[in-house]
Amino acid sequence: MLTTPHGRVQTPLFMPVATLASVKGVDIARVTETGARMLLANTYHLHLRPGEELVARSGGVGNFMGWSGPTLTDSGGYQVFSLAKQVKVTDHGATFQSHLDGSQVDLTPEKAVAIQESLGADVAMQLDHVIGLPAKRNEVAEAMERSLAWGERCLAARRKSDQAMFGIVQGGLDPELRAISAKHLRSLPFEGFAVGGLSVGEGPEAMVSTLQVTTPYLPEDKPRYLMGVGKPEDIIRAVAAGIDMFDCVLPTRCGRNALLYTFDGPLRLRNAKYLSDKRPIESDCPCVACGHTRAYMRHLFLAGEMLGPVLASIHNLTFYQRLVRRLREAIVAGQFQSVQADILARII
């Protein structure tokens, strides 16, 4: 259970991604109907537009987008990886060339904290240095050590007492580096911990192996968050490894591309076999998209109707919430192992 100023959220939980204070293609009322209870927004992107000052004047990122539940803001560390061609990293911080107008954007641990406090999220993330994998061990170690130093600076820069801050474990796929990072972070007064630097090219098996050697070093009485992950099977395996929180763009990204998740495996709606299929996407799904036939949904995509991606995104977001709810119920009932095996056998 995660307790925040905007309410308590049961774990394991999945956060839809609202990078720019918007879950792509889905309005907040429909996001709520999917069962989502917490959203993620992004520090770097909201700093560029509309700016944290405007968001603060609107009452924080939740009020700004009409969301009443808890929110979490990523610190911008992922953009150090995703915008690598436009960023220079030193021990002081990261300097970006804005992808909007080419202007210089300086992001230090102190500034990342200040922006997140202005955004008013319930949970802020420390600034970390994310690098792609595979990478040389000395490069991974340097990024990990830098992330530890930045984590300490983020804690020192805090001014708000009602905003939790999570530290981020780095160290690539190296068990020794992951242990060093986790042990150091758990000695610091973070309210939760994230496992970062995964889903950046290493593959699912390596990711799970890394989680299995990392989570034992993290406190069991504080939330453990796997950032940017992932496919349904990744989430199931990560929960088995002790992870409580997730976020990922896949539900809406795949929805926009006619890939729909179900408990009997994914559907690729552009496939001709759905031309006359009168079945709903999933018979026991309560989402609005499942009030339509597969044939109609396919038609929307082939006709280029914007309703298709919207409905598909709503379905995928609902599927992810149904998935984590089943995992929560299985844990409470002491049936996680059997439920995990059953779901994995059906969806892969």
C-alpha positions as CSV (number, residue, x, y, z in Angstrom):
1,M,0.0,0.0,0.0
2,L,1.3,3.4,-1.0
3,T,0.1,6.4,1.1
4,T,0.2,9.9,-0.4
5,P,-1.4,13.3,0.2
6,H,-3.9,12.5,-2.5
7,G,-4.9,9.1,-1.2
8,R,-3.8,5.5,-0.7
9,V,-3.0,3.2,-3.6
10,Q,-2.8,-0.6,-3.4
11,T,0.2,-2.3,-4.8
12,P,1.3,-3.8,-7.1
13,L,0.2,-0.7,-9.1
14,F,0.5,0.4,-12.7
15,M,0.8,4.1,-13.5
16,P,-0.3,5.3,-17.0
17,V,2.2,7.7,-18.5
18,A,1.1,11.3,-18.7
19,T,4.4,12.8,-19.8
20,L,3.0,16.2,-20.7
21,A,0.1,16.1,-18.2
22,S,-1.8,14.0,-20.8
23,V,-2.3,10.3,-21.2
24,K,-2.0,10.2,-25.0
25,G,-5.4,10.0,-26.7
26,V,-7.4,9.4,-23.5
27,D,-9.1,12.1,-21.4
28,I,-8.9,12.0,-17.6
29,A,-12.5,10.7,-17.1
30,R,-11.8,7.7,-19.3
31,V,-8.4,7.2,-17.6
32,T,-10.2,7.0,-14.3
33,E,-12.7,4.4,-15.7
34,T,-9.8,2.1,-16.6
35,G,-9.1,1.7,-12.9
36,A,-6.0,3.8,-12.8
37,R,-5.2,5.3,-9.4
38,M,-1.9,7.1,-10.0
39,L,-0.3,8.8,-12.9
40,L,3.2,9.6,-14.0
41,A,4.3,12.9,-15.5
42,N,7.8,14.1,-16.6
43,T,9.9,16.9,-15.1
44,Y,12.0,17.7,-18.2
45,H,9.1,17.9,-20.7
46,L,6.8,19.9,-18.4
47,H,9.7,22.3,-17.6
48,L,10.0,23.0,-21.3
49,R,6.3,23.4,-21.8
50,P,4.2,24.8,-20.3
51,G,6.7,25.5,-17.5
52,E,6.5,24.5,-13.9
53,E,5.5,28.1,-12.8
54,L,2.2,27.8,-14.8
55,V,1.5,24.3,-13.5
56,A,2.2,25.6,-9.9
57,R,-0.3,28.4,-10.4
58,S,-2.9,25.8,-11.5
59,G,-2.5,24.0,-8.2
60,G,0.0,21.4,-9.3
61,V,0.2,18.8,-12.1
62,G,-2.9,16.9,-10.9
63,N,-5.1,19.9,-10.8
64,F,-3.7,21.1,-14.1
65,M,-4.8,18.0,-15.9
66,G,-8.0,17.5,-13.9
67,W,-6.7,14.4,-12.0
68,S,-7.6,14.1,-8.3
69,G,-5.5,11.1,-7.5
70,P,-1.8,10.7,-6.6
71,T,0.9,11.7,-9.1
72,L,4.6,10.9,-9.6
73,T,7.1,12.8,-11.6
74,D,10.2,11.3,-13.3
75,S,13.2,13.6,-12.7
76,G,14.4,13.8,-16.3
77,G,17.1,11.2,-15.8
78,Y,15.6,9.0,-18.5
79,Q,15.9,11.9,-21.0
80,V,19.7,11.7,-20.4
81,F,19.4,8.4,-22.1
82,S,16.6,9.0,-24.6
83,L,18.0,12.3,-25.8
84,A,21.6,11.3,-25.5
85,K,22.6,13.0,-28.8
86,Q,21.4,16.3,-27.3
87,V,22.9,16.2,-23.8
88,K,26.2,16.6,-22.1
89,V,26.6,15.0,-18.6
90,T,29.1,16.1,-16.0
91,D,29.2,15.6,-12.2
92,H,27.4,18.9,-11.9
93,G,24.4,17.8,-13.9
94,A,23.0,17.4,-17.4
95,T,22.9,20.1,-20.1
96,F,20.4,19.5,-22.9
97,Q,19.9,21.2,-26.2
98,S,16.1,21.6,-26.2
99,H,14.4,19.4,-28.8
100,L,11.8,22.2,-29.2
101,D,14.0,25.3,-30.1
102,G,17.6,24.3,-29.6
103,S,18.0,26.4,-26.5
104,Q,20.2,25.2,-23.6
105,V,18.5,23.5,-20.7
106,D,20.6,22.9,-17.5
107,L,19.2,20.2,-15.2
108,T,21.0,19.6,-12.0
109,P,19.9,17.5,-9.0
110,E,18.9,20.7,-7.2
111,K,16.9,22.1,-10.2
112,A,15.2,18.7,-10.7
113,V,14.0,18.8,-7.1
114,A,12.9,22.5,-7.4
115,I,10.9,21.8,-10.6
116,Q,9.2,18.7,-9.1
117,E,8.3,20.6,-6.0
118,S,6.7,23.3,-8.2
119,L,4.9,20.6,-10.2
120,G,3.4,19.4,-6.9
121,A,3.6,15.6,-7.4
122,D,3.1,13.3,-4.5
123,V,6.2,11.4,-5.4
124,A,9.4,13.0,-6.8
125,M,12.3,11.0,-8.2
126,Q,16.0,11.8,-7.7
127,L,17.9,12.8,-10.8
128,D,20.0,9.9,-12.0
129,H,22.3,9.1,-14.9
130,V,20.8,6.5,-17.2
131,I,23.0,4.9,-19.9
132,G,22.1,2.4,-22.6
133,L,23.1,-1.2,-22.4
134,P,25.3,-3.0,-23.2
135,A,28.0,-0.7,-21.9
136,K,31.5,-1.1,-20.6
137,R,31.7,-1.8,-16.8
138,N,33.7,1.4,-16.1
139,E,31.0,3.5,-17.9
140,V,28.2,1.8,-15.9
141,A,30.2,2.2,-12.6
142,E,30.8,5.9,-13.3
143,A,27.1,6.5,-14.0
144,M,26.1,4.6,-10.9
145,E,28.5,6.6,-8.7
146,R,27.3,9.8,-10.2
147,S,23.7,8.8,-9.6
148,L,24.5,8.1,-5.9
149,A,26.1,11.6,-5.5
150,W,23.1,13.2,-7.3
151,G,20.7,11.3,-5.0
152,E,22.4,12.8,-1.9
153,R,22.2,16.3,-3.5
154,C,18.5,15.8,-4.3
155,L,17.8,15.0,-0.6
156,A,19.8,18.0,0.5
157,A,17.8,20.2,-1.8
158,R,14.3,19.2,-0.5
159,R,12.1,21.9,0.8
160,K,8.6,20.3,0.8
161,S,7.7,17.9,3.7
162,D,4.6,16.5,1.9
163,Q,6.4,15.2,-1.2
164,A,8.0,11.8,-1.0
165,M,11.3,11.2,-2.8
166,F,12.5,7.9,-4.2
167,G,16.1,7.0,-4.8
168,I,17.1,5.1,-7.9
169,V,19.3,2.1,-8.0
170,Q,21.7,2.0,-11.0
171,G,24.5,-0.4,-12.0
172,G,23.5,-1.9,-15.3
173,L,23.5,-5.7,-15.3
174,D,26.4,-6.0,-12.9
175,P,25.3,-7.6,-9.6
176,E,28.1,-6.1,-7.6
177,L,27.4,-2.6,-8.8
178,R,23.7,-3.0,-8.2
179,A,24.4,-4.2,-4.7
180,I,26.7,-1.2,-4.0
181,S,24.1,1.2,-5.3
182,A,21.2,-0.4,-3.4
183,K,23.1,-0.6,-0.1
184,H,24.1,3.0,-0.3
185,L,20.7,4.3,-1.2
186,R,18.9,2.3,1.6
187,S,21.1,4.1,4.1
188,L,19.6,7.4,3.0
189,P,16.2,8.9,4.1
190,F,14.3,8.1,0.9
191,E,10.6,7.2,1.2
192,G,10.9,4.6,-1.6
193,F,13.3,3.1,-4.1
194,A,13.3,2.6,-7.8
195,V,15.3,0.2,-10.0
196,G,16.4,2.3,-13.0
197,G,18.5,1.7,-16.0
198,L,16.6,-1.3,-17.3
199,S,14.5,-1.7,-20.4
200,V,17.2,0.1,-22.2
201,G,18.4,-2.7,-24.5
202,E,19.3,-5.6,-22.2
203,G,16.4,-8.0,-22.9
204,P,13.7,-9.4,-20.6
205,E,15.7,-12.3,-19.1
206,A,18.6,-10.1,-18.2
207,M,16.2,-7.6,-16.6
208,V,14.6,-10.2,-14.4
209,S,18.0,-11.6,-13.3
210,T,19.1,-8.1,-12.4
211,L,15.9,-7.5,-10.4
212,Q,16.4,-10.8,-8.5
213,V,19.9,-9.7,-7.3
214,T,18.8,-6.1,-6.6
215,T,15.5,-6.2,-4.7
216,P,16.9,-8.3,-1.7
217,Y,19.0,-5.2,-0.8
218,L,16.0,-2.9,-0.7
219,P,13.8,-2.5,2.4
220,E,10.6,-4.5,2.3
221,D,8.6,-1.8,4.2
222,K,9.2,0.8,1.5
223,P,7.8,0.8,-2.1
224,R,10.0,-0.6,-4.9
225,Y,9.4,0.8,-8.3
226,L,10.6,-0.6,-11.7
227,M,10.8,2.4,-14.0
228,G,9.6,2.2,-17.6
229,V,8.5,-1.4,-17.7
230,G,6.9,-3.0,-19.5
231,K,5.1,-5.8,-21.3
232,P,2.5,-7.7,-19.3
233,E,4.8,-10.7,-18.9
234,D,7.6,-8.3,-17.7
235,I,5.3,-6.9,-15.0
236,I,4.3,-10.4,-13.8
237,R,7.9,-11.5,-13.4
238,A,8.9,-8.3,-11.8
239,V,6.2,-8.7,-9.2
240,A,7.5,-12.1,-8.5
241,A,10.9,-10.5,-7.9
242,G,9.5,-8.1,-5.3
243,I,8.5,-5.0,-7.4
244,D,5.5,-2.9,-6.3
245,M,5.2,-0.1,-8.9
246,F,5.3,0.2,-12.7
247,D,4.9,2.7,-15.5
248,C,5.1,2.2,-19.2
249,V,3.9,3.9,-22.5
250,L,3.1,0.5,-24.1
251,P,-0.6,0.5,-23.4
252,T,-1.3,3.6,-25.4
253,R,1.6,3.2,-27.9
254,C,0.4,-0.3,-28.8
255,G,-3.2,0.9,-28.8
256,R,-2.3,3.5,-31.4
257,N,-0.8,0.8,-33.5
258,A,-3.8,-1.7,-33.4
259,L,-2.1,-4.1,-30.9
260,L,-4.4,-5.0,-28.1
261,Y,-3.6,-7.0,-25.0
262,T,-6.0,-9.7,-23.7
263,F,-5.7,-12.5,-21.2
264,D,-5.7,-14.9,-24.1
265,G,-2.7,-13.1,-25.8
266,P,-2.4,-10.0,-28.0
267,L,-4.6,-9.2,-30.9
268,R,-3.3,-7.5,-34.0
269,L,-6.4,-5.9,-35.3
270,R,-5.2,-5.2,-38.8
271,N,-5.1,-8.9,-39.4
272,A,-7.6,-10.0,-42.0
273,K,-8.9,-12.8,-39.8
274,Y,-10.9,-10.1,-37.8
275,L,-12.7,-8.8,-40.9
276,S,-16.0,-10.4,-39.9
277,D,-15.3,-11.2,-36.3
278,K,-18.4,-10.3,-34.2
279,R,-16.8,-11.0,-30.8
280,P,-15.7,-8.2,-28.5
281,I,-12.0,-7.7,-28.0
282,E,-12.4,-9.5,-24.6
283,S,-15.7,-10.8,-23.4
284,D,-15.2,-10.1,-19.7
285,C,-13.6,-6.7,-20.0
286,P,-15.7,-3.7,-18.8
287,C,-14.1,-1.1,-21.0
288,V,-16.0,0.9,-23.6
289,A,-14.0,-0.5,-26.4
290,C,-15.2,-4.0,-25.6
291,G,-18.8,-2.8,-26.4
292,H,-17.7,-3.0,-30.0
293,T,-16.9,-6.0,-32.3
294,R,-13.4,-6.8,-33.4
295,A,-14.6,-6.3,-37.0
296,Y,-15.7,-2.8,-36.2
297,M,-12.4,-2.0,-34.3
298,R,-10.5,-3.3,-37.3
299,H,-12.5,-1.1,-39.6
300,L,-11.7,2.0,-37.6
301,F,-8.0,1.4,-38.0
302,L,-8.2,0.6,-41.7
303,A,-10.4,3.6,-42.3
304,G,-7.9,5.9,-40.5
305,E,-10.6,6.9,-38.0
306,M,-9.1,8.5,-34.8
307,L,-11.6,6.6,-32.7
308,G,-9.8,3.4,-33.3
309,P,-6.6,4.3,-31.5
310,V,-8.5,6.0,-28.7
311,L,-10.7,3.0,-28.0
312,A,-7.7,0.6,-28.3
313,S,-5.7,2.7,-25.9
314,I,-8.6,2.7,-23.4
315,H,-8.8,-1.1,-23.6
316,N,-5.0,-1.6,-23.1
317,L,-5.0,0.7,-20.1
318,T,-7.9,-1.2,-18.7
319,F,-6.1,-4.5,-19.3
320,Y,-3.1,-3.3,-17.4
321,Q,-5.2,-2.3,-14.4
322,R,-7.1,-5.7,-14.5
323,L,-3.7,-7.4,-14.6
324,V,-2.3,-5.8,-11.5
325,R,-5.6,-6.2,-9.7
326,R,-5.4,-10.0,-10.4
327,L,-1.9,-10.0,-9.1
328,R,-2.8,-8.1,-5.9
329,E,-5.7,-10.5,-5.3
330,A,-3.5,-13.5,-5.9
331,I,-0.9,-12.3,-3.4
332,V,-3.6,-11.7,-0.7
333,A,-5.0,-15.2,-1.3
334,G,-1.6,-16.8,-1.2
335,Q,-2.0,-18.0,-4.8
336,F,0.5,-15.9,-6.6
337,Q,2.6,-18.7,-8.0
338,S,-0.3,-20.6,-9.6
339,V,-1.9,-17.4,-10.9
340,Q,1.4,-16.2,-12.3
341,A,1.9,-19.5,-14.1
342,D,-1.7,-19.5,-15.5
343,I,-1.6,-15.9,-16.8
344,L,1.9,-16.3,-18.4
345,A,0.8,-19.6,-20.1
346,R,-2.2,-17.7,-21.7
347,I,-0.7,-14.4,-22.7
348,I,2.6,-15.3,-24.2
